[in-house]
Amino acid sequence: PLAVYCTITTSGQLVLKAKVLNEDGSQIIEDQQTGSTENAEKLADVCTQNLLDKGAAQLLDIIKS
């Protein structure tokens, strides 16, 4: 499973939180990025790369098989 949640702070900053879990939820890989709403795509790219660097692809491959 994959979860992504975004909020806007009172100061106008975008907070992007993402998690990748294995099937039973015993392993969780997560990342959070904060920045301007104008840089939302870049924040998502950085978050994605961080999740992959932490092993998210391997965790998702296990679920696929």
Predicted model as a PDB file, atoms N, CA, C, CB and O in Angstrom, pLDDT in the B-factor column:
MODEL        1                                                                  
ATOM      1  N   PRO A   1       0.817  -1.214   0.000  1.00 86.00           N  
ATOM      2  CA  PRO A   1       0.000   0.000   0.000  1.00 86.00           C  
ATOM      3  C   PRO A   1       0.857   1.273   0.000  1.00 86.00           C  
ATOM      4  CB  PRO A   1      -0.927   0.001   1.212  1.00 86.00           C  
ATOM      5  O   PRO A   1       1.977   1.289   0.509  1.00 86.00           O  
ATOM      6  N   LEU A   2       0.315   2.299  -0.565  1.00 90.00           N  
ATOM      7  CA  LEU A   2       0.965   3.595  -0.685  1.00 90.00           C  
ATOM      8  C   LEU A   2      -0.004   4.658  -0.199  1.00 90.00           C  
ATOM      9  CB  LEU A   2       1.417   3.872  -2.150  1.00 90.00           C  
ATOM     10  O   LEU A   2      -1.185   4.642  -0.545  1.00 90.00           O  
ATOM     11  N   ALA A   3       0.502   5.580   0.604  1.00 95.00           N  
ATOM     12  CA  ALA A   3      -0.341   6.671   1.100  1.00 95.00           C  
ATOM     13  C   ALA A   3       0.378   7.995   0.879  1.00 95.00           C  
ATOM     14  CB  ALA A   3      -0.684   6.476   2.609  1.00 95.00           C  
ATOM     15  O   ALA A   3       1.580   8.113   1.117  1.00 95.00           O  
ATOM     16  N   VAL A   4      -0.376   8.987   0.421  1.00 96.00           N  
ATOM     17  CA  VAL A   4       0.158  10.339   0.243  1.00 96.00           C  
ATOM     18  C   VAL A   4      -0.875  11.316   0.782  1.00 96.00           C  
ATOM     19  CB  VAL A   4       0.494  10.640  -1.268  1.00 96.00           C  
ATOM     20  O   VAL A   4      -2.069  11.195   0.507  1.00 96.00           O  
ATOM     21  N   TYR A   5      -0.393  12.294   1.562  1.00 97.00           N  
ATOM     22  CA  TYR A   5      -1.292  13.270   2.166  1.00 97.00           C  
ATOM     23  C   TYR A   5      -0.617  14.636   2.114  1.00 97.00           C  
ATOM     24  CB  TYR A   5      -1.658  12.877   3.637  1.00 97.00           C  
ATOM     25  O   TYR A   5       0.553  14.769   2.473  1.00 97.00           O  
ATOM     26  N   CYS A   6      -1.341  15.634   1.675  1.00 97.00           N  
ATOM     27  CA  CYS A   6      -0.816  17.000   1.592  1.00 97.00           C  
ATOM     28  C   CYS A   6      -1.690  17.952   2.392  1.00 97.00           C  
ATOM     29  CB  CYS A   6      -0.729  17.464   0.125  1.00 97.00           C  
ATOM     30  O   CYS A   6      -2.914  17.825   2.418  1.00 97.00           O  
ATOM     31  N   THR A   7      -1.041  18.906   3.042  1.00 98.00           N  
ATOM     32  CA  THR A   7      -1.753  19.977   3.729  1.00 98.00           C  
ATOM     33  C   THR A   7      -1.038  21.292   3.441  1.00 98.00           C  
ATOM     34  CB  THR A   7      -1.838  19.708   5.268  1.00 98.00           C  
ATOM     35  O   THR A   7       0.117  21.311   3.013  1.00 98.00           O  
ATOM     36  N   ILE A   8      -1.739  22.370   3.681  1.00 97.00           N  
ATOM     37  CA  ILE A   8      -1.167  23.710   3.574  1.00 97.00           C  
ATOM     38  C   ILE A   8      -1.124  24.300   4.981  1.00 97.00           C  
ATOM     39  CB  ILE A   8      -2.002  24.624   2.589  1.00 97.00           C  
ATOM     40  O   ILE A   8      -2.138  24.333   5.678  1.00 97.00           O  
ATOM     41  N   THR A   9       0.045  24.761   5.391  1.00 97.00           N  
ATOM     42  CA  THR A   9       0.178  25.352   6.715  1.00 97.00           C  
ATOM     43  C   THR A   9      -0.432  26.756   6.726  1.00 97.00           C  
ATOM     44  CB  THR A   9       1.663  25.399   7.142  1.00 97.00           C  
ATOM     45  O   THR A   9      -0.768  27.305   5.676  1.00 97.00           O  
ATOM     46  N   THR A  10      -0.567  27.318   7.903  1.00 97.00           N  
ATOM     47  CA  THR A  10      -1.107  28.674   8.022  1.00 97.00           C  
ATOM     48  C   THR A  10      -0.200  29.707   7.351  1.00 97.00           C  
ATOM     49  CB  THR A  10      -1.302  29.035   9.494  1.00 97.00           C  
ATOM     50  O   THR A  10      -0.653  30.789   6.980  1.00 97.00           O  
ATOM     51  N   SER A  11       1.081  29.368   7.196  1.00 96.00           N  
ATOM     52  CA  SER A  11       2.008  30.280   6.521  1.00 96.00           C  
ATOM     53  C   SER A  11       2.059  30.039   5.012  1.00 96.00           C  
ATOM     54  CB  SER A  11       3.404  30.132   7.110  1.00 96.00           C  
ATOM     55  O   SER A  11       2.851  30.667   4.308  1.00 96.00           O  
ATOM     56  N   GLY A  12       1.208  29.123   4.510  1.00 96.00           N  
ATOM     57  CA  GLY A  12       1.129  28.899   3.073  1.00 96.00           C  
ATOM     58  C   GLY A  12       2.091  27.849   2.538  1.00 96.00           C  
ATOM     59  O   GLY A  12       2.207  27.690   1.323  1.00 96.00           O  
ATOM     60  N   GLN A  13       2.777  27.137   3.406  1.00 98.00           N  
ATOM     61  CA  GLN A  13       3.702  26.087   2.976  1.00 98.00           C  
ATOM     62  C   GLN A  13       2.946  24.784   2.720  1.00 98.00           C  
ATOM     63  CB  GLN A  13       4.805  25.868   4.036  1.00 98.00           C  
ATOM     64  O   GLN A  13       1.998  24.446   3.429  1.00 98.00           O  
ATOM     65  N   LEU A  14       3.386  24.066   1.696  1.00 98.00           N  
ATOM     66  CA  LEU A  14       2.829  22.756   1.394  1.00 98.00           C  
ATOM     67  C   LEU A  14       3.600  21.707   2.179  1.00 98.00           C  
ATOM     68  CB  LEU A  14       2.879  22.460  -0.132  1.00 98.00           C  
ATOM     69  O   LEU A  14       4.831  21.691   2.158  1.00 98.00           O  
ATOM     70  N   VAL A  15       2.885  20.837   2.865  1.00 98.00           N  
ATOM     71  CA  VAL A  15       3.493  19.712   3.576  1.00 98.00           C  
ATOM     72  C   VAL A  15       3.015  18.440   2.899  1.00 98.00           C  
ATOM     73  CB  VAL A  15       3.125  19.719   5.111  1.00 98.00           C  
ATOM     74  O   VAL A  15       1.820  18.147   2.876  1.00 98.00           O  
ATOM     75  N   LEU A  16       3.958  17.688   2.347  1.00 98.00           N  
ATOM     76  CA  LEU A  16       3.651  16.449   1.640  1.00 98.00           C  
ATOM     77  C   LEU A  16       4.207  15.286   2.458  1.00 98.00           C  
ATOM     78  CB  LEU A  16       4.246  16.456   0.188  1.00 98.00           C  
ATOM     79  O   LEU A  16       5.402  15.240   2.748  1.00 98.00           O  
ATOM     80  N   LYS A  17       3.342  14.355   2.825  1.00 98.00           N  
ATOM     81  CA  LYS A  17       3.750  13.178   3.584  1.00 98.00           C  
ATOM     82  C   LYS A  17       3.424  11.949   2.749  1.00 98.00           C  
ATOM     83  CB  LYS A  17       3.042  13.119   4.983  1.00 98.00           C  
ATOM     84  O   LYS A  17       2.335  11.850   2.183  1.00 98.00           O  
ATOM     85  N   ALA A  18       4.360  11.017   2.672  1.00 97.00           N  
ATOM     86  CA  ALA A  18       4.142   9.799   1.900  1.00 97.00           C  
ATOM     87  C   ALA A  18       4.666   8.596   2.666  1.00 97.00           C  
ATOM     88  CB  ALA A  18       4.819   9.896   0.522  1.00 97.00           C  
ATOM     89  O   ALA A  18       5.666   8.680   3.380  1.00 97.00           O  
ATOM     90  N   LYS A  19       3.965   7.464   2.503  1.00 97.00           N  
ATOM     91  CA  LYS A  19       4.348   6.208   3.146  1.00 97.00           C  
ATOM     92  C   LYS A  19       4.155   5.065   2.174  1.00 97.00           C  
ATOM     93  CB  LYS A  19       3.530   5.968   4.435  1.00 97.00           C  
ATOM     94  O   LYS A  19       3.221   5.059   1.372  1.00 97.00           O  
ATOM     95  N   VAL A  20       5.051   4.099   2.258  1.00 95.00           N  
ATOM     96  CA  VAL A  20       4.906   2.827   1.553  1.00 95.00           C  
ATOM     97  C   VAL A  20       4.984   1.751   2.630  1.00 95.00           C  
ATOM     98  CB  VAL A  20       6.021   2.628   0.421  1.00 95.00           C  
ATOM     99  O   VAL A  20       5.892   1.750   3.461  1.00 95.00           O  
ATOM    100  N   LEU A  21       4.019   0.837   2.601  1.00 92.00           N  
ATOM    101  CA  LEU A  21       3.958  -0.229   3.602  1.00 92.00           C  
ATOM    102  C   LEU A  21       3.951  -1.585   2.918  1.00 92.00           C  
ATOM    103  CB  LEU A  21       2.711  -0.072   4.497  1.00 92.00           C  
ATOM    104  O   LEU A  21       3.540  -1.717   1.765  1.00 92.00           O  
ATOM    105  N   ASN A  22       4.416  -2.593   3.655  1.00 88.00           N  
ATOM    106  CA  ASN A  22       4.234  -3.942   3.140  1.00 88.00           C  
ATOM    107  C   ASN A  22       2.808  -4.380   3.446  1.00 88.00           C  
ATOM    108  CB  ASN A  22       5.274  -4.932   3.757  1.00 88.00           C  
ATOM    109  O   ASN A  22       2.053  -3.655   4.093  1.00 88.00           O  
ATOM    110  N   GLU A  23       2.443  -5.572   2.976  1.00 85.00           N  
ATOM    111  CA  GLU A  23       1.045  -6.009   3.068  1.00 85.00           C  
ATOM    112  C   GLU A  23       0.477  -5.998   4.475  1.00 85.00           C  
ATOM    113  CB  GLU A  23       0.918  -7.379   2.513  1.00 85.00           C  
ATOM    114  O   GLU A  23      -0.663  -5.580   4.677  1.00 85.00           O  
ATOM    115  N   ASP A  24       1.254  -6.452   5.453  1.00 86.00           N  
ATOM    116  CA  ASP A  24       0.714  -6.536   6.816  1.00 86.00           C  
ATOM    117  C   ASP A  24       1.026  -5.300   7.664  1.00 86.00           C  
ATOM    118  CB  ASP A  24       1.261  -7.768   7.506  1.00 86.00           C  
ATOM    119  O   ASP A  24       0.688  -5.261   8.847  1.00 86.00           O  
ATOM    120  N   GLY A  25       1.668  -4.293   7.067  1.00 87.00           N  
ATOM    121  CA  GLY A  25       1.952  -3.053   7.775  1.00 87.00           C  
ATOM    122  C   GLY A  25       3.110  -3.122   8.745  1.00 87.00           C  
ATOM    123  O   GLY A  25       3.329  -2.186   9.514  1.00 87.00           O  
ATOM    124  N   SER A  26       3.861  -4.220   8.723  1.00 91.00           N  
ATOM    125  CA  SER A  26       4.968  -4.368   9.674  1.00 91.00           C  
ATOM    126  C   SER A  26       6.217  -3.597   9.245  1.00 91.00           C  
ATOM    127  CB  SER A  26       5.312  -5.837   9.841  1.00 91.00           C  
ATOM    128  O   SER A  26       7.100  -3.337  10.062  1.00 91.00           O  
ATOM    129  N   GLN A  27       6.288  -3.234   7.970  1.00 92.00           N  
ATOM    130  CA  GLN A  27       7.392  -2.415   7.467  1.00 92.00           C  
ATOM    131  C   GLN A  27       6.811  -1.142   6.861  1.00 92.00           C  
ATOM    132  CB  GLN A  27       8.250  -3.198   6.412  1.00 92.00           C  
ATOM    133  O   GLN A  27       5.889  -1.186   6.047  1.00 92.00           O  
ATOM    134  N   ILE A  28       7.369  -0.014   7.273  1.00 95.00           N  
ATOM    135  CA  ILE A  28       6.894   1.281   6.773  1.00 95.00           C  
ATOM    136  C   ILE A  28       8.102   2.103   6.346  1.00 95.00           C  
ATOM    137  CB  ILE A  28       6.054   2.042   7.858  1.00 95.00           C  
ATOM    138  O   ILE A  28       9.076   2.236   7.087  1.00 95.00           O  
ATOM    139  N   ILE A  29       8.021   2.640   5.161  1.00 97.00           N  
ATOM    140  CA  ILE A  29       9.024   3.582   4.669  1.00 97.00           C  
ATOM    141  C   ILE A  29       8.282   4.892   4.456  1.00 97.00           C  
ATOM    142  CB  ILE A  29       9.734   3.071   3.331  1.00 97.00           C  
ATOM    143  O   ILE A  29       7.255   4.925   3.779  1.00 97.00           O  
ATOM    144  N   GLU A  30       8.800   5.974   5.034  1.00 97.00           N  
ATOM    145  CA  GLU A  30       8.077   7.242   4.921  1.00 97.00           C  
ATOM    146  C   GLU A  30       9.017   8.399   4.677  1.00 97.00           C  
ATOM    147  CB  GLU A  30       7.262   7.501   6.172  1.00 97.00           C  
ATOM    148  O   GLU A  30      10.212   8.330   4.963  1.00 97.00           O  
ATOM    149  N   ASP A  31       8.451   9.461   4.144  1.00 98.00           N  
ATOM    150  CA  ASP A  31       9.197  10.691   3.899  1.00 98.00           C  
ATOM    151  C   ASP A  31       8.233  11.862   3.992  1.00 98.00           C  
ATOM    152  CB  ASP A  31       9.907  10.659   2.510  1.00 98.00           C  
ATOM    153  O   ASP A  31       7.028  11.717   3.782  1.00 98.00           O  
ATOM    154  N   GLN A  32       8.781  13.012   4.306  1.00 98.00           N  
ATOM    155  CA  GLN A  32       7.994  14.242   4.384  1.00 98.00           C  
ATOM    156  C   GLN A  32       8.811  15.374   3.793  1.00 98.00           C  
ATOM    157  CB  GLN A  32       7.580  14.562   5.855  1.00 98.00           C  
ATOM    158  O   GLN A  32      10.006  15.501   4.060  1.00 98.00           O  
ATOM    159  N   GLN A  33       8.157  16.193   2.988  1.00 98.00           N  
ATOM    160  CA  GLN A  33       8.784  17.362   2.384  1.00 98.00           C  
ATOM    161  C   GLN A  33       7.899  18.573   2.616  1.00 98.00           C  
ATOM    162  CB  GLN A  33       9.034  17.146   0.870  1.00 98.00           C  
ATOM    163  O   GLN A  33       6.673  18.471   2.599  1.00 98.00           O  
ATOM    164  N   THR A  34       8.521  19.707   2.831  1.00 98.00           N  
ATOM    165  CA  THR A  34       7.801  20.966   3.044  1.00 98.00           C  
ATOM    166  C   THR A  34       8.413  22.036   2.159  1.00 98.00           C  
ATOM    167  CB  THR A  34       7.843  21.398   4.543  1.00 98.00           C  
ATOM    168  O   THR A  34       9.635  22.142   2.055  1.00 98.00           O  
ATOM    169  N   GLY A  35       7.560  22.829   1.519  1.00 97.00           N  
ATOM    170  CA  GLY A  35       8.043  23.916   0.680  1.00 97.00           C  
ATOM    171  C   GLY A  35       6.886  24.722   0.137  1.00 97.00           C  
ATOM    172  O   GLY A  35       5.739  24.556   0.552  1.00 97.00           O  
ATOM    173  N   SER A  36       7.203  25.589  -0.789  1.00 97.00           N  
ATOM    174  CA  SER A  36       6.163  26.461  -1.343  1.00 97.00           C  
ATOM    175  C   SER A  36       5.249  25.664  -2.275  1.00 97.00           C  
ATOM    176  CB  SER A  36       6.797  27.655  -2.101  1.00 97.00           C  
ATOM    177  O   SER A  36       5.660  24.671  -2.875  1.00 97.00           O  
ATOM    178  N   THR A  37       4.026  26.114  -2.378  1.00 96.00           N  
ATOM    179  CA  THR A  37       3.066  25.445  -3.254  1.00 96.00           C  
ATOM    180  C   THR A  37       3.499  25.532  -4.719  1.00 96.00           C  
ATOM    181  CB  THR A  37       1.670  26.059  -3.079  1.00 96.00           C  
ATOM    182  O   THR A  37       3.125  24.681  -5.526  1.00 96.00           O  
ATOM    183  N   GLU A  38       4.275  26.544  -5.063  1.00 96.00           N  
ATOM    184  CA  GLU A  38       4.771  26.679  -6.423  1.00 96.00           C  
ATOM    185  C   GLU A  38       5.744  25.561  -6.777  1.00 96.00           C  
ATOM    186  CB  GLU A  38       5.441  28.029  -6.605  1.00 96.00           C  
ATOM    187  O   GLU A  38       5.952  25.265  -7.954  1.00 96.00           O  
ATOM    188  N   ASN A  39       6.337  24.942  -5.766  1.00 96.00           N  
ATOM    189  CA  ASN A  39       7.309  23.869  -5.979  1.00 96.00           C  
ATOM    190  C   ASN A  39       6.725  22.495  -5.668  1.00 96.00           C  
ATOM    191  CB  ASN A  39       8.542  24.106  -5.125  1.00 96.00           C  
ATOM    192  O   ASN A  39       7.466  21.569  -5.335  1.00 96.00           O  
ATOM    193  N   ALA A  40       5.420  22.354  -5.772  1.00 96.00           N  
ATOM    194  CA  ALA A  40       4.758  21.093  -5.402  1.00 96.00           C  
ATOM    195  C   ALA A  40       5.314  19.899  -6.178  1.00 96.00           C  
ATOM    196  CB  ALA A  40       3.254  21.203  -5.642  1.00 96.00           C  
ATOM    197  O   ALA A  40       5.558  18.842  -5.596  1.00 96.00           O  
ATOM    198  N   GLU A  41       5.512  20.060  -7.473  1.00 96.00           N  
ATOM    199  CA  GLU A  41       6.011  18.945  -8.274  1.00 96.00           C  
ATOM    200  C   GLU A  41       7.427  18.552  -7.857  1.00 96.00           C  
ATOM    201  CB  GLU A  41       5.984  19.307  -9.761  1.00 96.00           C  
ATOM    202  O   GLU A  41       7.750  17.365  -7.793  1.00 96.00           O  
ATOM    203  N   LYS A  42       8.264  19.535  -7.574  1.00 97.00           N  
ATOM    204  CA  LYS A  42       9.628  19.254  -7.128  1.00 97.00           C  
ATOM    205  C   LYS A  42       9.611  18.547  -5.772  1.00 97.00           C  
ATOM    206  CB  LYS A  42      10.451  20.561  -7.043  1.00 97.00           C  
ATOM    207  O   LYS A  42      10.380  17.613  -5.548  1.00 97.00           O  
ATOM    208  N   LEU A  43       8.737  18.990  -4.872  1.00 97.00           N  
ATOM    209  CA  LEU A  43       8.618  18.333  -3.566  1.00 97.00           C  
ATOM    210  C   LEU A  43       8.218  16.872  -3.743  1.00 97.00           C  
ATOM    211  CB  LEU A  43       7.586  19.067  -2.677  1.00 97.00           C  
ATOM    212  O   LEU A  43       8.747  15.990  -3.066  1.00 97.00           O  
ATOM    213  N   ALA A  44       7.287  16.622  -4.650  1.00 96.00           N  
ATOM    214  CA  ALA A  44       6.851  15.252  -4.918  1.00 96.00           C  
ATOM    215  C   ALA A  44       7.992  14.421  -5.499  1.00 96.00           C  
ATOM    216  CB  ALA A  44       5.652  15.249  -5.878  1.00 96.00           C  
ATOM    217  O   ALA A  44       8.157  13.255  -5.141  1.00 96.00           O  
ATOM    218  N   ASP A  45       8.774  15.015  -6.389  1.00 97.00           N  
ATOM    219  CA  ASP A  45       9.912  14.299  -6.977  1.00 97.00           C  
ATOM    220  C   ASP A  45      10.953  13.950  -5.915  1.00 97.00           C  
ATOM    221  CB  ASP A  45      10.559  15.144  -8.088  1.00 97.00           C  
ATOM    222  O   ASP A  45      11.482  12.838  -5.901  1.00 97.00           O  
ATOM    223  N   VAL A  46      11.244  14.896  -5.031  1.00 97.00           N  
ATOM    224  CA  VAL A  46      12.216  14.655  -3.962  1.00 97.00           C  
ATOM    225  C   VAL A  46      11.703  13.578  -3.013  1.00 97.00           C  
ATOM    226  CB  VAL A  46      12.507  15.959  -3.186  1.00 97.00           C  
ATOM    227  O   VAL A  46      12.455  12.689  -2.612  1.00 97.00           O  
ATOM    228  N   CYS A  47      10.446  13.655  -2.660  1.00 97.00           N  
ATOM    229  CA  CYS A  47       9.835  12.670  -1.771  1.00 97.00           C  
ATOM    230  C   CYS A  47       9.895  11.278  -2.402  1.00 97.00           C  
ATOM    231  CB  CYS A  47       8.372  13.057  -1.454  1.00 97.00           C  
ATOM    232  O   CYS A  47      10.251  10.303  -1.740  1.00 97.00           O  
ATOM    233  N   THR A  48       9.544  11.195  -3.682  1.00 95.00           N  
ATOM    234  CA  THR A  48       9.590   9.922  -4.391  1.00 95.00           C  
ATOM    235  C   THR A  48      10.994   9.346  -4.401  1.00 95.00           C  
ATOM    236  CB  THR A  48       9.087  10.090  -5.814  1.00 95.00           C  
ATOM    237  O   THR A  48      11.184   8.163  -4.120  1.00 95.00           O  
ATOM    238  N   GLN A  49      11.974  10.170  -4.721  1.00 96.00           N  
ATOM    239  CA  GLN A  49      13.355   9.691  -4.763  1.00 96.00           C  
ATOM    240  C   GLN A  49      13.818   9.230  -3.381  1.00 96.00           C  
ATOM    241  CB  GLN A  49      14.285  10.791  -5.293  1.00 96.00           C  
ATOM    242  O   GLN A  49      14.510   8.219  -3.264  1.00 96.00           O  
ATOM    243  N   ASN A  50      13.443   9.961  -2.344  1.00 97.00           N  
ATOM    244  CA  ASN A  50      13.819   9.566  -0.984  1.00 97.00           C  
ATOM    245  C   ASN A  50      13.203   8.216  -0.611  1.00 97.00           C  
ATOM    246  CB  ASN A  50      13.382  10.641   0.026  1.00 97.00           C  
ATOM    247  O   ASN A  50      13.865   7.375  -0.004  1.00 97.00           O  
ATOM    248  N   LEU A  51      11.934   8.011  -0.976  1.00 96.00           N  
ATOM    249  CA  LEU A  51      11.284   6.725  -0.704  1.00 96.00           C  
ATOM    250  C   LEU A  51      12.008   5.596  -1.437  1.00 96.00           C  
ATOM    251  CB  LEU A  51       9.795   6.769  -1.124  1.00 96.00           C  
ATOM    252  O   LEU A  51      12.235   4.528  -0.869  1.00 96.00           O  
ATOM    253  N   LEU A  52      12.367   5.833  -2.688  1.00 94.00           N  
ATOM    254  CA  LEU A  52      13.081   4.818  -3.451  1.00 94.00           C  
ATOM    255  C   LEU A  52      14.456   4.547  -2.842  1.00 94.00           C  
ATOM    256  CB  LEU A  52      13.223   5.252  -4.914  1.00 94.00           C  
ATOM    257  O   LEU A  52      14.883   3.395  -2.758  1.00 94.00           O  
ATOM    258  N   ASP A  53      15.144   5.598  -2.421  1.00 96.00           N  
ATOM    259  CA  ASP A  53      16.460   5.438  -1.792  1.00 96.00           C  
ATOM    260  C   ASP A  53      16.383   4.641  -0.496  1.00 96.00           C  
ATOM    261  CB  ASP A  53      17.077   6.799  -1.517  1.00 96.00           C  
ATOM    262  O   ASP A  53      17.339   3.967  -0.112  1.00 96.00           O  
ATOM    263  N   LYS A  54      15.245   4.724   0.167  1.00 96.00           N  
ATOM    264  CA  LYS A  54      15.042   4.003   1.432  1.00 96.00           C  
ATOM    265  C   LYS A  54      14.546   2.571   1.230  1.00 96.00           C  
ATOM    266  CB  LYS A  54      14.054   4.757   2.300  1.00 96.00           C  
ATOM    267  O   LYS A  54      14.377   1.832   2.200  1.00 96.00           O  
ATOM    268  N   GLY A  55      14.309   2.170  -0.040  1.00 93.00           N  
ATOM    269  CA  GLY A  55      13.923   0.793  -0.317  1.00 93.00           C  
ATOM    270  C   GLY A  55      12.478   0.562  -0.682  1.00 93.00           C  
ATOM    271  O   GLY A  55      12.017  -0.578  -0.640  1.00 93.00           O  
ATOM    272  N   ALA A  56      11.749   1.593  -1.036  1.00 93.00           N  
ATOM    273  CA  ALA A  56      10.322   1.437  -1.358  1.00 93.00           C  
ATOM    274  C   ALA A  56      10.091   0.528  -2.555  1.00 93.00           C  
ATOM    275  CB  ALA A  56       9.698   2.792  -1.629  1.00 93.00           C  
ATOM    276  O   ALA A  56       9.120  -0.229  -2.573  1.00 93.00           O  
ATOM    277  N   ALA A  57      10.959   0.586  -3.551  1.00 90.00           N  
ATOM    278  CA  ALA A  57      10.767  -0.253  -4.736  1.00 90.00           C  
ATOM    279  C   ALA A  57      10.830  -1.728  -4.368  1.00 90.00           C  
ATOM    280  CB  ALA A  57      11.822   0.071  -5.804  1.00 90.00           C  
ATOM    281  O   ALA A  57      10.023  -2.527  -4.845  1.00 90.00           O  
ATOM    282  N   GLN A  58      11.779  -2.086  -3.528  1.00 87.00           N  
ATOM    283  CA  GLN A  58      11.902  -3.486  -3.105  1.00 87.00           C  
ATOM    284  C   GLN A  58      10.680  -3.912  -2.297  1.00 87.00           C  
ATOM    285  CB  GLN A  58      13.186  -3.691  -2.274  1.00 87.00           C  
ATOM    286  O   GLN A  58      10.203  -5.038  -2.437  1.00 87.00           O  
ATOM    287  N   LEU A  59      10.183  -3.031  -1.467  1.00 86.00           N  
ATOM    288  CA  LEU A  59       9.002  -3.350  -0.665  1.00 86.00           C  
ATOM    289  C   LEU A  59       7.791  -3.563  -1.571  1.00 86.00           C  
ATOM    290  CB  LEU A  59       8.719  -2.226   0.360  1.00 86.00           C  
ATOM    291  O   LEU A  59       7.007  -4.485  -1.344  1.00 86.00           O  
ATOM    292  N   LEU A  60       7.631  -2.734  -2.578  1.00 82.00           N  
ATOM    293  CA  LEU A  60       6.508  -2.877  -3.507  1.00 82.00           C  
ATOM    294  C   LEU A  60       6.680  -4.108  -4.392  1.00 82.00           C  
ATOM    295  CB  LEU A  60       6.369  -1.621  -4.375  1.00 82.00           C  
ATOM    296  O   LEU A  60       5.694  -4.749  -4.755  1.00 82.00           O  
ATOM    297  N   ASP A  61       7.926  -4.447  -4.745  1.00 79.00           N  
ATOM    298  CA  ASP A  61       8.167  -5.660  -5.538  1.00 79.00           C  
ATOM    299  C   ASP A  61       7.748  -6.905  -4.772  1.00 79.00           C  
ATOM    300  CB  ASP A  61       9.647  -5.761  -5.931  1.00 79.00           C  
ATOM    301  O   ASP A  61       7.229  -7.849  -5.367  1.00 79.00           O  
ATOM    302  N   ILE A  62       7.964  -6.921  -3.480  1.00 70.00           N  
ATOM    303  CA  ILE A  62       7.559  -8.055  -2.652  1.00 70.00           C  
ATOM    304  C   ILE A  62       6.057  -8.220  -2.710  1.00 70.00           C  
ATOM    305  CB  ILE A  62       8.023  -7.872  -1.195  1.00 70.00           C  
ATOM    306  O   ILE A  62       5.563  -9.345  -2.788  1.00 70.00           O  
ATOM    307  N   ILE A  63       5.319  -7.120  -2.672  1.00 62.00           N  
ATOM    308  CA  ILE A  63       3.861  -7.163  -2.707  1.00 62.00           C  
ATOM    309  C   ILE A  63       3.380  -7.693  -4.061  1.00 62.00           C  
ATOM    310  CB  ILE A  63       3.271  -5.761  -2.434  1.00 62.00           C  
ATOM    311  O   ILE A  63       2.406  -8.445  -4.115  1.00 62.00           O  
ATOM    312  N   LYS A  64       4.053  -7.310  -5.156  1.00 62.00           N  
ATOM    313  CA  LYS A  64       3.666  -7.734  -6.495  1.00 62.00           C  
ATOM    314  C   LYS A  64       3.785  -9.241  -6.685  1.00 62.00           C  
ATOM    315  CB  LYS A  64       4.512  -7.024  -7.523  1.00 62.00           C  
ATOM    316  O   LYS A  64       2.979  -9.845  -7.392  1.00 62.00           O  
ATOM    317  N   SER A  65       4.784  -9.845  -6.059  1.00 59.00           N  
ATOM    318  CA  SER A  65       5.038 -11.275  -6.319  1.00 59.00           C  
ATOM    319  C   SER A  65       4.176 -12.201  -5.505  1.00 59.00           C  
ATOM    320  CB  SER A  65       6.466 -11.595  -6.051  1.00 59.00           C  
ATOM    321  O   SER A  65       4.292 -13.421  -5.630  1.00 59.00           O  
TER     322      SER A  65                                                      
ENDMDL                                                                          
END                                                                             
